[in-house]
């Protein structure tokens, strides 16, 4: 839906909005994370919605309070989920300073939005400060390859394209180009493309994960889906090729992102290579029953002081 409203924000007709829906739905990262209950699932949604509100705020003539307040509220909520929302929005605002529309930042509305975001994010920020900013240590561990999904710097570009999907990445690239294609368009919407590229450089420097840029996906696909659709429907052979590519893309995405294959099978092994979360989605009932039976055999006094240490938060979630 965010792909549709972004296409509408850019002036797209109904068919372009539908194309935005289809493009976002076909991405590997939405399929992989959309059915999970973890931080990135909600961070991707709320931060992408904050970008939508920011786009509305920057494009509105005359300027209105509602989208600015919406951007502040959504950014604050996103920062309670993951502090990552702050650098995403900061990179976009830097893009506004570079390409425009800079005059939109001169009034009180952006400052009020920033204040709202900081107030809502305060519990998370205060907790981080009181506890010595453990998120910095987590980030350093991720950059050093300590996480299952850590992204080697040399592979950041190909893995980002894989997370979006090889076919849908074409729409994403077209979206980036569309946002800066003309001087007039660049001065109004180019900040989004600039913000993504700045954030991408930040990921490269800091050693962040490829999917950290997920919030940009609906917005940029919303910009690229319409032009790609118009190009496709202009020729019958293009329509045939697009349908064939869509079938291949959807088949590969579903196979690599959803737990469909029996554990140990060749397809399971192939799927869990790029997406190890799949392995954590299977076998929960037996896993929990085994631990429960073991815990039940402990003496009551010992059981009250027993700690269960899991290898991943997926295993901890099963026990919860």
C-alpha positions as CSV (number, residue, x, y, z in Angstrom):
1,X,0.0,0.0,0.0
2,X,2.9,2.4,0.7
3,X,4.1,1.7,-2.8
4,X,0.7,2.8,-4.1
5,X,0.5,6.0,-2.0
6,X,4.0,7.0,-3.0
7,X,3.1,6.5,-6.7
8,X,0.1,8.7,-6.1
9,X,2.2,11.3,-4.4
10,X,4.4,11.5,-7.5
11,X,1.3,12.0,-9.7
12,X,0.8,8.4,-10.8
13,X,-2.6,7.3,-12.2
14,X,-4.5,4.4,-10.8
15,X,-2.6,1.8,-13.0
16,X,0.7,3.3,-11.7
17,X,-0.5,2.9,-8.1
18,X,-1.4,-0.7,-8.8
19,X,2.1,-1.2,-10.3
20,X,3.6,0.2,-7.1
21,X,1.6,-2.3,-5.1
22,X,2.8,-5.2,-7.3
23,X,6.4,-4.1,-7.3
24,X,6.6,-3.8,-3.5
25,X,4.8,-7.1,-3.0
26,X,7.3,-8.9,-5.3
27,X,10.4,-7.8,-3.4
28,X,12.3,-10.5,-1.6
29,X,12.7,-8.5,1.6
30,X,8.9,-7.9,2.0
31,X,8.2,-11.6,1.5
32,X,11.1,-12.6,3.7
33,X,10.2,-10.3,6.6
34,X,6.5,-9.7,6.2
35,X,5.5,-12.9,7.8
36,X,7.9,-12.7,10.7
37,X,7.5,-10.9,14.1
38,X,10.8,-9.1,14.5
39,X,12.2,-5.6,14.7
40,X,12.9,-5.2,11.0
41,X,9.3,-6.1,10.1
42,X,7.9,-3.1,12.0
43,X,10.9,-0.8,11.4
44,X,10.6,-1.2,7.6
45,X,6.9,-0.3,7.8
46,X,7.0,2.7,10.2
47,X,10.2,4.2,8.6
48,X,8.8,3.8,5.1
49,X,5.5,5.5,6.3
50,X,7.6,8.3,7.8
51,X,9.3,8.8,4.4
52,X,5.8,9.0,2.8
53,X,4.8,11.7,5.3
54,X,8.1,13.6,4.6
55,X,7.4,13.5,0.9
56,X,3.9,14.8,1.4
57,X,5.3,17.5,3.7
58,X,8.0,18.7,1.3
59,X,5.6,18.6,-1.7
60,X,2.6,20.3,-0.1
61,X,1.6,23.8,-1.4
62,X,0.8,25.7,0.7
63,X,2.7,24.1,3.6
64,X,0.6,22.1,6.1
65,X,1.1,20.9,9.6
66,X,-0.5,17.5,9.3
67,X,2.2,15.7,7.2
68,X,5.0,17.2,9.3
69,X,3.4,16.0,12.5
70,X,2.8,12.6,10.9
71,X,6.5,12.4,9.9
72,X,7.5,13.3,13.5
73,X,5.2,10.8,15.1
74,X,6.1,7.9,12.7
75,X,9.8,8.6,13.1
76,X,9.5,8.6,16.9
77,X,7.6,5.3,16.8
78,X,10.2,3.8,14.4
79,X,13.0,4.9,16.7
80,X,11.4,3.0,19.6
81,X,11.6,-0.1,17.4
82,X,15.1,0.6,16.0
83,X,17.3,3.7,16.2
84,X,18.1,3.0,12.6
85,X,15.2,5.3,11.6
86,X,17.2,8.4,12.8
87,X,20.1,8.0,10.3
88,X,17.6,7.2,7.5
89,X,15.7,10.4,8.0
90,X,18.9,12.4,8.7
91,X,20.3,11.2,5.3
92,X,17.1,12.3,3.6
93,X,17.2,15.7,5.2
94,X,20.8,16.0,4.1
95,X,19.5,15.2,0.6
96,X,17.0,18.1,0.9
97,X,19.9,20.4,1.8
98,X,21.9,19.3,-1.2
99,X,19.1,19.1,-3.9
100,X,16.2,20.9,-2.3
101,X,13.5,22.0,-1.7
102,X,15.7,23.7,1.0
103,X,13.1,26.5,1.7
104,X,10.7,23.9,3.1
105,X,13.0,23.5,6.1
106,X,13.0,27.2,7.0
107,X,9.7,27.3,9.0
108,X,8.8,25.9,12.4
109,X,7.1,22.7,11.1
110,X,10.3,20.6,10.6
111,X,11.6,21.6,14.0
112,X,8.3,20.6,15.6
113,X,8.4,17.3,13.8
114,X,11.9,16.7,15.0
115,X,10.9,17.5,18.6
116,X,8.0,15.1,18.4
117,X,10.2,12.4,17.1
118,X,12.8,13.0,19.9
119,X,10.1,13.0,22.7
120,X,8.6,9.7,21.4
121,X,12.1,8.1,21.1
122,X,13.3,9.4,24.5
123,X,12.7,6.1,26.4
124,X,14.9,4.2,24.0
125,X,17.5,7.0,23.8
126,X,17.6,7.4,27.6
127,X,17.9,3.7,28.2
128,X,20.8,3.5,25.7
129,X,22.6,6.5,27.4
130,X,22.1,5.0,30.9
131,X,23.4,1.7,29.8
132,X,26.5,3.0,27.9
133,X,25.0,2.8,24.4
134,X,25.1,-1.0,24.0
135,X,23.8,-0.5,20.5
136,X,27.3,0.7,19.5
137,X,28.8,-2.6,20.6
138,X,26.1,-4.5,18.7
139,X,26.8,-2.5,15.6
140,X,30.6,-3.1,15.9
141,X,29.9,-6.8,16.3
142,X,27.7,-6.8,13.2
143,X,30.3,-4.9,11.2
144,X,32.9,-7.5,12.3
145,X,30.7,-10.3,10.9
146,X,29.4,-11.5,14.2
147,X,25.8,-11.7,13.0
148,X,24.3,-14.4,10.8
149,X,23.1,-11.7,8.4
150,X,26.2,-9.5,8.6
151,X,26.9,-8.1,5.1
152,X,30.5,-8.0,3.9
153,X,31.3,-4.6,2.5
154,X,32.4,-6.0,-0.8
155,X,29.0,-7.6,-1.2
156,X,26.8,-4.8,-0.1
157,X,25.6,-3.8,-3.6
158,X,24.8,-7.4,-4.9
159,X,23.1,-8.4,-1.6
160,X,21.0,-5.2,-1.6
161,X,19.8,-6.0,-5.2
162,X,19.2,-9.6,-4.1
163,X,17.1,-8.4,-1.1
164,X,15.0,-6.3,-3.5
165,X,15.0,-9.0,-6.1
166,X,17.0,-9.1,-9.4
167,X,14.0,-8.3,-11.5
168,X,12.4,-5.7,-9.2
169,X,15.8,-4.1,-8.8
170,X,15.4,-2.8,-12.3
171,X,12.3,-0.9,-11.2
172,X,14.2,0.4,-8.2
173,X,17.0,1.7,-10.3
174,X,14.5,3.3,-12.7
175,X,12.9,4.9,-9.6
176,X,16.2,6.5,-8.5
177,X,16.8,7.8,-12.0
178,X,13.2,9.1,-12.3
179,X,13.6,11.1,-9.1
180,X,16.5,13.1,-10.5
181,X,15.8,12.9,-14.3
182,X,15.0,16.6,-14.8
183,X,16.1,19.7,-13.0
184,X,12.5,20.5,-11.9
185,X,11.9,17.0,-10.6
186,X,15.3,16.9,-8.9
187,X,14.6,20.0,-7.0
188,X,11.4,18.6,-5.6
189,X,11.9,14.8,-5.2
190,X,15.6,14.3,-5.8
191,X,16.2,14.3,-2.0
192,X,14.9,10.8,-1.8
193,X,17.4,9.4,-4.3
194,X,20.2,11.5,-2.6
195,X,19.1,10.3,0.8
196,X,19.3,6.6,-0.3
197,X,22.7,7.0,-1.9
198,X,24.0,8.9,1.2
199,X,22.6,6.2,3.5
200,X,24.1,3.5,1.3
201,X,27.6,5.1,1.6
202,X,27.0,5.2,5.4
203,X,26.3,1.5,5.4
204,X,29.5,0.9,3.4
205,X,31.5,2.8,5.9
206,X,29.9,1.4,9.0
207,X,29.6,-2.2,7.9
208,X,25.8,-2.3,8.2
209,X,23.5,-4.9,6.9
210,X,22.1,-4.7,3.4
211,X,18.5,-4.8,4.5
212,X,18.9,-1.7,6.7
213,X,17.9,0.3,3.6
214,X,14.5,-1.5,3.4
215,X,12.5,1.6,4.3
216,X,13.6,3.2,1.0
217,X,12.2,0.4,-1.1
218,X,8.4,1.3,-1.2
219,X,9.1,5.0,-1.8
220,X,11.6,4.4,-4.6
221,X,9.6,1.6,-6.2
222,X,6.6,3.9,-6.1
223,X,8.6,6.4,-8.3
224,X,9.8,3.7,-10.7
225,X,6.8,1.4,-11.1
226,X,4.8,3.9,-13.3
227,X,7.5,4.6,-15.9
228,X,8.4,0.9,-16.1
229,X,4.7,-0.1,-16.6
230,X,4.2,2.5,-19.3
231,X,7.3,1.2,-21.1
232,X,6.1,-2.4,-20.8
233,X,2.6,-1.9,-22.1
234,X,3.8,0.1,-25.2
235,X,4.9,-3.1,-27.0
236,X,3.4,-6.6,-27.0
237,X,6.8,-8.3,-26.9
238,X,7.7,-6.3,-23.8
239,X,4.5,-7.5,-22.1
240,X,5.4,-11.1,-22.9
241,X,8.9,-10.7,-21.5
242,X,7.6,-8.9,-18.4
243,X,5.1,-11.7,-17.7
244,X,7.8,-14.3,-18.1
245,X,10.2,-12.4,-15.8
246,X,7.5,-11.9,-13.2
247,X,6.8,-15.6,-13.1
248,X,10.4,-16.4,-12.6
249,X,10.9,-13.7,-10.0
250,X,7.8,-14.7,-7.9
251,X,8.8,-18.4,-8.1
252,X,12.3,-17.7,-6.9
253,X,11.3,-15.2,-4.3
254,X,8.7,-17.5,-2.7
255,X,11.1,-20.5,-2.8
256,X,13.9,-18.5,-1.1
257,X,11.8,-16.6,1.5
258,X,9.1,-18.9,2.7
259,X,9.6,-22.1,4.7
260,X,8.1,-24.5,2.1
261,X,10.7,-27.2,1.7
262,X,11.3,-30.2,3.9
263,X,14.4,-29.8,6.2
264,X,17.5,-31.4,4.7
265,X,16.1,-31.4,1.1
266,X,18.2,-29.9,-1.7
267,X,15.8,-27.0,-2.1
268,X,15.8,-26.3,1.7
269,X,19.6,-26.2,1.6
270,X,19.6,-23.8,-1.3
271,X,17.0,-21.5,0.4
272,X,18.6,-21.3,3.8
273,X,22.0,-20.3,2.2
274,X,20.9,-16.6,1.5
275,X,18.1,-16.7,4.1
276,X,19.1,-18.5,7.2
277,X,16.0,-17.3,9.0
278,X,14.1,-20.1,7.2
279,X,15.9,-22.7,9.4
280,X,14.6,-20.9,12.5
281,X,11.0,-21.1,11.4
282,X,10.8,-24.9,11.5
283,X,10.6,-27.5,14.3
284,X,9.3,-25.2,17.0
285,X,6.8,-27.6,18.6
286,X,9.3,-30.4,19.1
287,X,12.0,-28.0,20.2
288,X,9.7,-26.5,22.9
289,X,8.3,-29.9,24.0
290,X,11.8,-31.3,24.4
291,X,13.0,-28.4,26.6
292,X,9.7,-28.4,28.5
293,X,10.0,-32.2,29.3
294,X,13.6,-31.7,30.4
295,X,12.7,-28.7,32.7
296,X,9.8,-30.7,34.2
297,X,12.2,-33.4,35.4
298,X,14.3,-30.9,37.4
299,X,13.7,-30.7,41.2
300,X,11.4,-27.7,41.9
301,X,14.0,-25.8,43.8
302,X,16.5,-26.2,41.0
303,X,13.9,-25.4,38.3
304,X,13.2,-22.0,39.9
305,X,16.8,-21.0,39.3
306,X,17.4,-22.6,36.0
307,X,18.3,-20.4,33.0
308,X,17.6,-21.5,29.4
309,X,20.2,-20.0,27.1
310,X,19.3,-20.0,23.4
311,X,21.6,-19.6,20.3
312,X,19.3,-17.1,18.5
313,X,16.3,-14.9,19.4
314,X,14.2,-17.1,17.1
315,X,14.8,-19.9,19.5
316,X,14.0,-17.6,22.5
317,X,10.8,-16.5,20.7
318,X,9.7,-20.2,20.4
319,X,10.1,-20.6,24.1
320,X,8.3,-17.4,24.9
